[in-house]
Amino acid sequence: MLLIEKQLDKCIFAVKLNALKQIYRYTFRYKGVALLVVLCNLLFVIFNLLSLVLFIPILQLIFRKPEEIARISSPIWDHSFGGLFVYIKDWYNFTMYELVSDSPKSALLFVCLTVMLAFLFKNIFRYGAVWFQSQLRMAVVRDVRDKLFEKILVLPLSYYSNERKGDLMARMNSDVGEVEVAVVSMLELLFREPIAVAINIVSLVYLSPELTLISLFLLPISAFVISRIGKSLKRTAKAGQEQTGLLFSAMEEALSGIRIIKAFNANGFILKGFKKINLTHQKLITKTFRKKDLSPLLNETLGAMVMLLLVWFGGNLILDQKGNGLTGEVFMTFIIVFSQLLRPIQGVSSSIANMTKANVSLERINNILEEDERIIEKPNSIVIKDLNDSVEFNNVSFGYGQEVVLNSINLSVKKGSSVALVGESGSGKSTMMDLLTRFYDVESGEVLIDGINVKDLAIKSLRSLIGIVSQESILFNTSVTENIAFGDENPSIEKVIEASKTANAYDFIMGLENGFDTVIGERGNKLSGGQKQRLSIARAIYLDPQILILDEATSALDTESEQLVQSALERIMLGKTTFIIAHRLSTIINAEQIIVLSKGTIVEKGNHQDLLKLDGFYSKFCALQGIN
């Protein structure tokens, strides 16, 4: 393995070394399977050459009469390893001499059988390489996708504010697909094609050094062609992969907003935009394929030119009897072997083109894998199981980029009390809760639970204390039970049923086709808004959190659904430390403490009656909603 690693440092052509090394590391995590692929490919190369070289006796029978064949003595092996191959060659020639002398037809039958066996073994080992290769390439794809998905799950919410979901999907699909192709190309580039080239060149030198010297004229020209095309291909491939991300984004956005598209009769508008993106994608990918496929075709053309040059030169040597022992059958064998030299050279060209495309994809994948997680758990983080005293915001400030969202927030909330956060949109209400759950980290100040900075807590234990019911009911395309017991690998059915009853969801669940086993569709689209919200509440109840965050939990519901949801919320708020974010002030007039935010600053605190007496921000909000 160390020798192979050193060979990587000497890799030529247009492939970035780090990409080749990275594909190598991904692949040789499965050393056993990878070595089987290498072994099968090596044996394939050997038997492929044998299947051609074994034709020499047939050509000899055709071109020369038995009496013209020089007498060959019975071979003797000197028991050395190097002498073994000489012995095998001499034994074969001696056997052929005996057969040709006694019965040319028997010799022809023998040659045909040996050639057939060589072809049989060649194809057996080629299929063996494909067999193990298919397992290897998909294992690597699985590993890369797993790493990508794991990374996507731990990246902070701020990352998704700047990235398109469609582009992330493209990286997990198209870019990972290029890595799959690169696994095969890397194995061929390092372990099959160079060996095939070397074996074929050695064979050609053995057959005719003069003709081999001419044939090697092809190699530097091929290297130059591959290098020039590879540089151009990388630029086009990068643009194509980025356009694929735009295409996925357009599709994801259209599917997510299909209701609005239809409602506003915007089918034509959306279709026009999609067609424009799709046309650009088609042009770039077409250009990528053309450049990728150009290199092997040019190499084949160069090879044909060199082959014709060899035919002309070698033919003249034979006709002029200046071939230094070059006979017709040897010359024909040389041409056949040389034709096989073109295949691995073309394979190198194709592999490098694939690696060039994969290099672009790896860069895009690594951009995600190397992204700063920002929300980092400390090595010796504290595991917290209970809220015993209070939640505090101590002089907390936070902003998105240059925009200040929270400025010097100070707030203390005792265990078991309810606090309502009100204010205009963008005043920082939801951001405060995002800091509490560590979706973001404060820029200055501290968020404390029982006097411990949330940055010092284990993230999993922190979030296990907190249940969230948001305005948008985020549900998953699984059963009702799995949605309520979300995240629990071994859910308690009794606990699920109890949570559904507390959330006023039991009756409608039992009315579904399969009750608690009903699959509710993507984002719960088989349910009404009120039903989805009650399932979200049941999910929070199942978690049994000690801190409850209600983010506009009833604002999108009709009156009847709101009453059902509100009564469910009031039940689960008992004994919980609750933060209520609300624009509809009628839902929070009974809160123990109301915090009024404006432009990221707390401007008023108190209960409903106290704040009305201040005749300030809160009083104006109430007047606008007809509350007194």
C-alpha positions as CSV (number, residue, x, y, z in Angstrom):
1,M,0.0,0.0,0.0
2,L,2.8,2.4,0.8
3,L,4.4,1.9,-2.6
4,I,1.1,2.6,-4.3
5,E,0.8,5.8,-2.2
6,K,4.2,6.9,-3.5
7,Q,3.2,6.2,-7.1
8,L,0.4,8.7,-6.6
9,D,2.9,11.5,-6.1
10,K,4.2,10.8,-9.6
11,C,0.9,10.9,-11.3
12,I,0.9,12.9,-14.5
13,F,-1.7,14.5,-16.8
14,A,-4.5,16.9,-16.0
15,V,-5.8,15.2,-12.8
16,K,-5.3,17.0,-9.4
17,L,-3.2,14.8,-7.1
18,N,-5.4,15.5,-4.1
19,A,-8.5,14.3,-5.9
20,L,-6.8,11.0,-7.0
21,K,-5.6,10.5,-3.4
22,Q,-9.0,11.2,-2.0
23,I,-10.7,8.7,-4.3
24,Y,-7.9,6.2,-3.5
25,R,-8.6,6.6,0.3
26,Y,-12.3,6.1,-0.2
27,T,-11.7,3.0,-2.3
28,F,-9.1,1.3,-0.3
29,R,-11.1,1.5,2.9
30,Y,-12.3,-1.8,1.4
31,K,-8.8,-3.3,0.8
32,G,-9.9,-6.9,0.3
33,V,-12.5,-6.1,-2.4
34,A,-10.2,-3.5,-4.0
35,L,-7.3,-5.9,-4.2
36,L,-9.6,-8.5,-5.8
37,V,-10.5,-6.0,-8.5
38,V,-6.8,-5.3,-9.1
39,L,-6.0,-9.0,-9.3
40,C,-8.8,-9.8,-11.7
41,N,-7.8,-6.8,-13.9
42,L,-4.2,-8.0,-13.9
43,L,-5.2,-11.5,-14.9
44,F,-7.5,-10.1,-17.5
45,V,-4.6,-8.1,-19.1
46,I,-2.4,-11.2,-19.1
47,F,-4.9,-13.5,-20.7
48,N,-6.0,-10.8,-23.1
49,L,-2.4,-10.7,-24.4
50,L,-2.1,-14.5,-24.4
51,S,-5.3,-14.8,-26.5
52,L,-3.5,-12.8,-29.1
53,V,0.0,-14.1,-28.9
54,L,-1.2,-17.7,-29.1
55,F,-2.3,-16.9,-32.7
56,I,1.4,-16.9,-33.8
57,P,1.4,-20.7,-34.4
58,I,-1.8,-20.4,-36.6
59,L,-0.1,-17.7,-38.6
60,Q,3.0,-19.8,-38.7
61,L,1.0,-22.7,-40.1
62,I,-0.5,-20.4,-42.7
63,F,2.7,-18.5,-43.8
64,R,5.2,-21.3,-43.5
65,K,5.5,-25.0,-44.5
66,P,6.5,-27.6,-41.8
67,E,9.8,-28.2,-43.4
68,E,10.6,-24.5,-43.2
69,I,10.3,-24.4,-39.5
70,A,13.6,-24.7,-37.7
71,R,14.0,-27.8,-35.5
72,I,13.5,-27.0,-31.8
73,S,15.1,-29.1,-29.1
74,S,13.2,-30.3,-26.0
75,P,13.4,-27.6,-23.4
76,I,15.0,-28.0,-20.0
77,W,14.0,-25.8,-16.9
78,D,16.9,-24.6,-14.8
79,H,14.6,-24.3,-11.8
80,S,14.9,-20.5,-11.5
81,F,11.9,-18.2,-11.3
82,G,13.0,-16.2,-14.3
83,G,13.8,-19.4,-16.3
84,L,10.2,-20.6,-15.7
85,F,8.7,-18.2,-18.3
86,V,11.4,-19.1,-20.8
87,Y,10.7,-22.8,-20.2
88,I,7.0,-22.3,-20.7
89,K,7.6,-20.5,-24.0
90,D,10.2,-23.1,-25.2
91,W,7.9,-25.9,-24.2
92,Y,5.0,-24.4,-26.1
93,N,7.2,-23.9,-29.2
94,F,8.6,-27.4,-29.0
95,T,5.1,-28.9,-28.6
96,M,3.9,-26.9,-31.6
97,Y,7.0,-28.0,-33.6
98,E,6.2,-31.7,-32.8
99,L,2.5,-31.2,-33.7
100,V,3.2,-29.3,-37.0
101,S,5.8,-31.9,-38.0
102,D,3.4,-34.9,-37.3
103,S,0.0,-33.4,-38.2
104,P,-0.6,-29.7,-39.1
105,K,-4.3,-30.2,-38.6
106,S,-3.8,-31.4,-35.1
107,A,-1.6,-28.5,-34.4
108,L,-4.3,-26.1,-35.7
109,L,-6.9,-27.8,-33.4
110,F,-4.5,-27.5,-30.5
111,V,-3.9,-23.8,-31.1
112,C,-7.6,-23.1,-31.5
113,L,-8.3,-24.8,-28.1
114,T,-5.6,-22.9,-26.3
115,V,-6.8,-19.6,-27.8
116,M,-10.3,-20.5,-26.8
117,L,-9.2,-21.2,-23.2
118,A,-7.3,-17.9,-23.1
119,F,-10.4,-16.0,-24.2
120,L,-12.5,-17.9,-21.7
121,F,-10.2,-17.0,-18.8
122,K,-9.8,-13.4,-20.0
123,N,-13.6,-12.9,-19.9
124,I,-13.9,-14.8,-16.6
125,F,-11.4,-12.4,-14.9
126,R,-12.9,-9.4,-16.6
127,Y,-16.3,-10.3,-15.2
128,G,-14.7,-11.0,-11.9
129,A,-13.3,-7.4,-11.9
130,V,-16.7,-6.0,-12.8
131,W,-18.4,-8.2,-10.1
132,F,-16.2,-6.9,-7.3
133,Q,-16.0,-3.4,-8.8
134,S,-19.8,-3.0,-8.7
135,Q,-19.7,-3.7,-5.0
136,L,-16.8,-1.4,-4.4
137,R,-18.1,1.6,-6.3
138,M,-21.5,1.5,-4.6
139,A,-19.9,1.1,-1.2
140,V,-17.9,4.3,-1.8
141,V,-21.0,6.1,-3.0
142,R,-22.9,5.0,0.1
143,D,-20.0,6.2,2.3
144,V,-19.8,9.6,0.6
145,R,-23.5,10.2,0.8
146,D,-23.6,9.1,4.4
147,K,-20.8,11.7,5.2
148,L,-22.6,14.4,3.3
149,F,-25.9,13.7,4.9
150,E,-24.4,13.6,8.4
151,K,-22.6,16.9,7.7
152,I,-25.8,18.5,6.4
153,L,-27.6,17.5,9.6
154,V,-25.0,19.1,11.9
155,L,-24.5,22.4,9.9
156,P,-26.0,25.4,11.6
157,L,-29.2,27.0,10.3
158,S,-27.2,30.0,9.0
159,Y,-25.7,27.8,6.4
160,Y,-29.1,27.1,4.8
161,S,-29.8,30.8,4.6
162,N,-27.1,31.1,2.0
163,E,-27.4,27.8,0.2
164,R,-30.1,26.5,-2.1
165,K,-31.6,23.1,-1.1
166,G,-31.6,22.1,-4.8
167,D,-27.9,22.6,-5.0
168,L,-27.3,20.5,-1.9
169,M,-29.5,17.8,-3.5
170,A,-27.4,18.0,-6.7
171,R,-24.2,17.5,-4.8
172,M,-25.6,14.4,-3.1
173,N,-26.9,13.1,-6.4
174,S,-25.0,14.2,-9.5
175,D,-21.6,15.0,-7.8
176,V,-21.6,11.8,-5.9
177,G,-22.4,10.0,-9.1
178,E,-19.2,11.4,-10.6
179,V,-17.3,10.0,-7.6
180,E,-18.8,6.6,-8.4
181,V,-17.4,6.8,-12.0
182,A,-14.1,8.0,-10.6
183,V,-13.7,4.9,-8.4
184,V,-13.7,2.7,-11.5
185,S,-11.5,5.2,-13.4
186,M,-9.0,5.4,-10.5
187,L,-8.6,1.6,-10.4
188,E,-8.1,1.5,-14.1
189,L,-5.8,4.5,-14.2
190,L,-3.5,3.1,-11.5
191,F,-3.8,-0.6,-11.7
192,R,-5.1,-1.8,-15.1
193,E,-4.2,0.4,-18.0
194,P,-0.6,1.2,-17.1
195,I,0.1,-2.5,-16.5
196,A,-1.6,-3.3,-19.8
197,V,0.5,-0.7,-21.6
198,A,3.7,-2.0,-20.0
199,I,3.0,-5.6,-20.8
200,N,2.1,-4.8,-24.4
201,I,5.2,-2.6,-24.9
202,V,7.4,-5.4,-23.5
203,S,5.8,-7.8,-25.9
204,L,6.2,-5.4,-28.8
205,V,9.9,-4.9,-27.9
206,Y,10.3,-8.6,-27.8
207,L,8.7,-9.0,-31.3
208,S,10.5,-6.1,-33.0
209,P,12.5,-3.3,-31.3
210,E,12.6,-1.2,-34.5
211,L,8.8,-1.2,-35.0
212,T,8.3,-0.6,-31.3
213,L,10.4,2.6,-31.4
214,I,8.1,4.0,-34.1
215,S,5.0,3.0,-32.3
216,L,6.1,4.8,-29.1
217,F,5.7,8.0,-31.1
218,L,2.0,7.9,-30.2
219,L,2.5,8.2,-26.4
220,P,3.8,11.8,-26.0
221,I,1.3,13.1,-28.5
222,S,-1.5,11.3,-26.6
223,A,-0.3,12.9,-23.3
224,F,-0.3,16.3,-24.9
225,V,-3.9,15.8,-26.2
226,I,-5.2,14.6,-22.9
227,S,-3.6,17.5,-21.0
228,R,-5.1,20.2,-23.3
229,I,-8.6,18.6,-23.3
230,G,-8.5,17.9,-19.6
231,K,-8.0,21.6,-18.7
232,S,-10.8,22.7,-20.9
233,L,-13.0,19.9,-19.6
234,K,-12.6,20.9,-16.0
235,R,-13.8,24.4,-16.6
236,T,-16.9,23.2,-18.5
237,A,-17.6,20.4,-16.0
238,K,-17.6,22.9,-13.1
239,A,-20.0,25.2,-14.8
240,G,-22.2,22.2,-15.7
241,Q,-22.3,20.9,-12.1
242,E,-23.2,24.4,-10.8
243,Q,-26.0,24.6,-13.4
244,T,-27.2,21.2,-12.2
245,G,-27.6,22.7,-8.7
246,L,-29.7,25.6,-10.2
247,L,-31.8,23.0,-12.0
248,F,-32.5,21.0,-8.9
249,S,-33.3,24.3,-7.0
250,A,-35.8,25.3,-9.7
251,M,-37.5,21.9,-9.5
252,E,-37.6,21.8,-5.7
253,E,-38.9,25.4,-5.5
254,A,-41.7,24.7,-8.0
255,L,-42.8,21.5,-6.3
256,S,-42.8,23.2,-2.9
257,G,-44.8,26.1,-4.2
258,I,-47.2,24.3,-6.6
259,R,-50.3,25.5,-4.8
260,I,-49.2,29.2,-5.2
261,I,-48.1,28.7,-8.8
262,K,-51.6,27.4,-9.7
263,A,-53.4,30.0,-7.6
264,F,-51.7,32.9,-9.4
265,N,-51.9,31.3,-12.8
266,A,-48.1,31.4,-13.0
267,N,-47.6,28.1,-14.8
268,G,-46.3,29.9,-17.9
269,F,-44.0,32.2,-15.9
270,I,-42.5,29.3,-13.9
271,L,-42.2,27.1,-17.0
272,K,-40.4,29.8,-19.0
273,G,-37.8,30.3,-16.2
274,F,-37.3,26.5,-15.9
275,K,-36.9,26.1,-19.6
276,K,-34.2,28.8,-19.6
277,I,-32.3,27.1,-16.8
278,N,-32.8,23.7,-18.4
279,L,-31.6,24.9,-21.8
280,T,-28.4,26.3,-20.3
281,H,-27.9,23.0,-18.4
282,Q,-28.4,21.0,-21.6
283,K,-25.8,23.1,-23.5
284,L,-23.2,22.8,-20.7
285,I,-23.6,19.1,-20.2
286,T,-23.6,18.5,-24.0
287,K,-20.3,20.4,-24.2
288,T,-18.9,18.4,-21.3
289,F,-19.8,15.1,-22.9
290,R,-18.3,16.3,-26.2
291,K,-15.0,17.3,-24.6
292,K,-14.9,14.1,-22.5
293,D,-15.4,11.8,-25.5
294,L,-13.0,13.8,-27.8
295,S,-9.8,12.6,-26.2
296,P,-10.2,8.8,-26.8
297,L,-11.3,9.5,-30.4
298,L,-8.3,11.6,-31.1
299,N,-6.1,9.0,-29.6
300,E,-7.7,6.3,-31.7
301,T,-7.1,8.4,-34.8
302,L,-3.5,8.9,-33.9
303,G,-3.2,5.2,-33.2
304,A,-4.6,4.3,-36.7
305,M,-2.1,6.7,-38.3
306,V,0.8,5.1,-36.4
307,M,-0.5,1.6,-37.3
308,L,-0.6,2.4,-41.0
309,L,2.9,3.8,-40.6
310,L,4.0,0.5,-39.0
311,V,2.3,-1.5,-41.8
312,W,4.2,0.5,-44.4
313,F,7.5,0.4,-42.6
314,G,7.3,-3.3,-41.5
315,G,6.0,-4.4,-44.9
316,N,9.0,-2.8,-46.5
317,L,11.4,-4.5,-44.1
318,I,9.9,-7.9,-44.9
319,L,9.8,-7.3,-48.7
320,D,13.3,-6.0,-48.7
321,Q,14.4,-8.9,-46.4
322,K,15.9,-6.4,-44.0
323,G,13.7,-7.2,-41.0
324,N,16.4,-8.8,-38.8
325,G,14.5,-12.0,-38.5
326,L,11.1,-10.3,-38.8
327,T,8.8,-12.8,-40.5
328,G,5.3,-12.4,-41.8
329,E,3.7,-14.2,-38.8
330,V,5.7,-12.1,-36.3
331,F,4.8,-8.9,-38.1
332,M,1.1,-9.8,-38.1
333,T,1.3,-10.6,-34.4
334,F,3.1,-7.3,-33.8
335,I,0.2,-5.4,-35.5
336,I,-2.4,-7.3,-33.5
337,V,-0.6,-6.6,-30.2
338,F,-0.1,-3.0,-31.2
339,S,-3.8,-2.7,-31.8
340,Q,-4.4,-3.8,-28.2
341,L,-1.9,-1.1,-27.0
342,L,-4.4,1.5,-28.2
343,R,-7.2,0.2,-25.9
344,P,-5.4,0.9,-22.6
345,I,-4.1,4.2,-23.9
346,Q,-7.6,5.2,-24.8
347,G,-8.6,3.8,-21.3
348,V,-6.1,6.1,-19.7
349,S,-7.5,9.0,-21.7
350,S,-11.1,8.2,-20.7
351,S,-10.1,7.6,-17.0
352,I,-8.3,11.0,-16.8
353,A,-11.4,12.7,-18.4
354,N,-13.6,11.0,-15.7
355,M,-11.1,12.0,-13.0
356,T,-11.1,15.6,-14.2
357,K,-14.9,15.7,-13.9
358,A,-14.8,14.0,-10.6
359,N,-12.2,16.5,-9.4
360,V,-14.8,19.2,-9.8
361,S,-17.4,17.2,-8.0
362,L,-15.1,16.4,-5.2
363,E,-14.4,20.1,-4.7
364,R,-18.1,20.8,-4.5
365,I,-18.6,17.9,-2.0
366,N,-15.6,19.0,0.1
367,N,-17.0,22.5,0.3
368,I,-19.7,21.0,2.4
369,L,-17.6,18.4,4.3
370,E,-15.1,21.1,5.2
371,E,-17.7,23.7,6.1
372,D,-17.2,25.2,9.5
373,E,-19.9,23.8,11.8
374,R,-19.7,26.8,14.0
375,I,-22.1,25.3,16.6
376,I,-19.3,23.2,18.3
377,E,-19.9,21.0,21.3
378,K,-17.0,21.3,23.9
379,P,-15.0,18.1,24.6
380,N,-16.1,17.9,28.2
381,S,-19.6,19.3,27.8
382,I,-22.1,19.0,30.7
383,V,-25.0,16.7,30.4
384,I,-28.1,18.3,31.9
385,K,-31.3,16.3,32.6
386,D,-33.5,18.8,34.4
387,L,-34.3,22.5,34.6
388,N,-34.1,23.3,38.3
389,D,-34.1,27.1,38.5
390,S,-34.3,29.4,35.6
391,V,-33.5,30.4,32.0
392,E,-31.5,33.6,31.6
393,F,-30.4,35.9,28.8
394,N,-27.5,37.9,30.1
395,N,-26.6,41.0,28.0
396,V,-27.1,39.0,24.8
397,S,-26.4,40.5,21.4
398,F,-26.6,38.8,18.0
399,G,-26.7,39.7,14.3
400,Y,-26.8,38.2,10.8
401,G,-23.8,39.5,9.0
402,Q,-23.8,43.3,9.4
403,E,-27.5,43.4,10.5
404,V,-28.0,43.6,14.3
405,V,-31.0,41.5,15.4
406,L,-30.6,41.5,19.2
407,N,-29.0,44.2,21.3
408,S,-28.1,43.8,25.0
409,I,-31.0,41.5,25.9
410,N,-31.5,40.8,29.6
411,L,-34.2,38.4,30.7
412,S,-34.7,35.9,33.5
413,V,-37.4,33.3,33.4
414,K,-38.1,31.2,36.5
415,K,-38.9,27.5,36.2
416,G,-42.6,26.8,35.5
417,S,-43.5,30.3,34.4
418,S,-44.8,31.4,31.0
419,V,-43.3,34.3,29.1
420,A,-44.8,35.8,25.9
421,L,-42.6,37.6,23.3
422,V,-44.4,40.1,21.2
423,G,-43.2,42.8,18.7
424,E,-43.2,43.6,15.1
425,S,-41.8,41.2,12.5
426,G,-38.0,41.1,12.6
427,S,-37.8,42.4,16.2
428,G,-35.8,39.3,17.3
429,K,-38.4,37.1,19.0
430,S,-37.6,33.9,17.1
431,T,-33.9,34.6,17.2
432,M,-34.0,34.6,21.0
433,M,-35.4,31.1,20.9
434,D,-32.9,30.0,18.3
435,L,-30.1,31.1,20.6
436,L,-31.7,29.2,23.5
437,T,-31.7,26.0,21.4
438,R,-28.2,26.7,20.1
439,F,-29.4,26.8,16.5
440,Y,-27.1,29.9,16.5
441,D,-24.5,31.0,19.1
442,V,-24.5,34.5,20.7
443,E,-22.0,37.0,19.5
444,S,-21.7,38.5,23.0
445,G,-23.3,37.9,26.3
446,E,-24.6,34.5,27.6
447,V,-27.7,32.3,27.5
448,L,-27.8,30.4,30.8
449,I,-29.8,27.4,32.0
450,D,-29.5,27.0,35.8
451,G,-26.5,29.4,35.6
452,I,-24.7,27.2,33.1
453,N,-23.8,28.7,29.7
454,V,-25.6,26.7,27.0
455,K,-22.3,26.6,25.1
456,D,-21.0,24.4,28.0
457,L,-23.9,21.9,27.7
458,A,-24.0,18.8,25.6
459,I,-26.2,19.8,22.6
460,K,-28.3,16.6,22.7
461,S,-29.1,17.0,26.4
462,L,-29.9,20.7,25.9
463,R,-32.3,20.1,23.1
464,S,-33.9,17.1,24.9
465,L,-35.1,19.7,27.5
466,I,-36.9,21.8,24.8
467,G,-40.0,21.1,22.9
468,I,-41.0,23.3,19.9
469,V,-44.4,23.8,18.3
470,S,-44.0,26.2,15.4
471,Q,-46.4,28.0,13.1
472,E,-45.5,25.7,10.2
473,S,-46.2,22.1,11.1
474,I,-43.2,20.2,9.9
475,L,-44.3,16.6,9.6
476,F,-42.7,13.6,7.8
477,N,-43.9,11.1,5.2
478,T,-44.2,8.3,7.8
479,S,-47.0,7.0,10.0
480,V,-48.8,8.9,12.7
481,T,-47.0,7.0,15.4
482,E,-43.6,7.7,14.0
483,N,-44.4,11.4,13.7
484,I,-45.6,11.6,17.3
485,A,-42.7,9.6,18.6
486,F,-40.3,11.3,16.3
487,G,-36.6,10.5,17.1
488,D,-37.5,7.5,19.4
489,E,-36.3,4.3,17.8
490,N,-38.4,2.2,20.2
491,P,-41.6,4.2,20.7
492,S,-44.1,3.5,23.5
493,I,-47.5,3.0,21.9
494,E,-49.2,3.8,25.2
495,K,-47.2,7.0,25.5
496,V,-48.1,7.9,21.8
497,I,-51.8,7.4,22.5
498,E,-51.7,9.4,25.7
499,A,-49.9,12.3,23.9
500,S,-52.5,12.3,21.1
501,K,-55.3,12.5,23.6
502,T,-53.7,15.4,25.5
503,A,-53.3,17.2,22.1
504,N,-56.9,16.7,21.1
505,A,-55.7,14.5,18.2
506,Y,-56.9,11.0,19.2
507,D,-60.4,11.2,17.7
508,F,-59.3,12.4,14.2
509,I,-56.4,9.9,14.2
510,M,-58.8,7.0,14.9
511,G,-60.9,8.2,12.0
512,L,-58.0,7.8,9.6
513,E,-57.8,4.8,7.3
514,N,-55.3,2.9,9.3
515,G,-55.4,4.9,12.6
516,F,-52.0,5.4,14.1
517,D,-50.4,3.4,11.3
518,T,-51.7,5.8,8.6
519,V,-48.9,7.3,6.5
520,I,-49.7,11.0,6.4
521,G,-48.0,12.0,3.1
522,E,-45.2,14.4,2.4
523,R,-45.2,17.2,4.9
524,G,-48.4,15.7,6.2
525,N,-50.4,16.8,3.2
526,K,-53.2,14.3,3.8
527,L,-54.2,16.2,6.9
528,S,-55.8,19.6,7.5
529,G,-53.9,22.5,9.0
530,G,-55.5,22.0,12.5
531,Q,-54.8,18.2,12.4
532,K,-51.2,18.8,11.5
533,Q,-50.8,21.3,14.3
534,R,-52.3,18.9,16.8
535,L,-49.9,16.2,15.7
536,S,-47.0,18.7,16.2
537,I,-48.3,19.3,19.7
538,A,-48.6,15.6,20.4
539,R,-45.0,15.3,19.3
540,A,-43.9,17.9,21.8
541,I,-46.0,16.2,24.5
542,Y,-44.4,12.8,23.8
543,L,-41.0,14.4,24.3
544,D,-42.2,15.7,27.7
545,P,-39.9,18.7,27.6
546,Q,-39.3,21.0,30.6
547,I,-39.0,24.1,28.3
548,L,-41.7,24.6,25.8
549,I,-41.4,27.1,22.8
550,L,-44.7,28.0,21.1
551,D,-43.8,29.9,17.9
552,E,-47.1,31.4,16.5
553,A,-48.6,27.9,17.1
554,T,-52.2,29.0,16.4
555,S,-51.8,31.9,14.0
556,A,-52.5,29.9,10.8
557,L,-55.7,28.1,12.0
558,D,-59.4,28.7,11.7
559,T,-61.4,29.5,14.8
560,E,-62.6,25.9,15.5
561,S,-59.1,24.4,15.0
562,E,-57.6,27.2,17.1
563,Q,-59.8,26.4,20.0
564,L,-58.9,22.8,19.9
565,V,-55.2,23.5,19.6
566,Q,-55.3,26.3,22.3
567,S,-57.0,24.0,24.8
568,A,-54.3,21.3,24.1
569,L,-51.6,23.9,24.5
570,E,-53.0,25.1,27.8
571,R,-52.9,21.5,29.1
572,I,-49.3,20.9,28.2
573,M,-48.1,24.3,29.5
574,L,-49.0,23.3,33.0
575,G,-45.8,23.1,35.0
576,K,-43.6,23.8,31.9
577,T,-41.3,26.8,31.4
578,T,-43.0,28.2,28.4
579,F,-42.0,30.8,25.8
580,I,-44.8,32.0,23.6
581,I,-44.2,33.9,20.4
582,A,-47.4,35.5,19.2
583,H,-48.7,38.2,17.0
584,R,-52.3,37.4,17.9
585,L,-52.3,39.0,21.4
586,S,-55.6,37.4,22.5
587,T,-53.6,34.1,23.0
588,I,-51.1,35.6,25.5
589,I,-53.1,38.0,27.7
590,N,-52.9,35.4,30.6
591,A,-49.1,35.0,30.3
592,E,-47.3,35.7,33.6
593,Q,-44.8,38.0,31.9
594,I,-45.0,39.7,28.5
595,I,-41.8,40.9,26.8
596,V,-42.2,43.6,24.1
597,L,-39.3,43.8,21.6
598,S,-38.6,46.5,19.1
599,K,-35.7,46.5,16.7
600,G,-33.8,43.9,18.8
601,T,-34.3,45.6,22.1
602,I,-36.6,44.9,25.1
603,V,-38.7,48.1,25.4
604,E,-41.4,46.9,27.8
605,K,-41.9,44.1,30.4
606,G,-44.9,43.2,32.6
607,N,-48.2,41.4,32.6
608,H,-51.1,42.4,30.3
609,Q,-52.7,44.9,32.7
610,D,-49.5,46.5,33.7
611,L,-48.4,47.0,30.1
612,L,-51.8,48.5,29.1
613,K,-51.3,51.1,31.8
614,L,-48.0,52.1,30.3
615,D,-49.8,53.2,27.1
616,G,-46.7,52.3,25.1
617,F,-45.8,49.8,22.4
618,Y,-48.0,47.0,23.8
619,S,-50.9,49.2,24.3
620,K,-50.8,50.3,20.6
621,F,-50.5,46.6,19.5
622,C,-53.6,45.8,21.6
623,A,-55.5,48.8,20.2
624,L,-54.8,47.7,16.6
625,Q,-56.3,44.2,17.4
626,G,-59.2,45.6,19.4
627,I,-58.0,44.2,22.8
628,N,-58.3,46.2,26.0
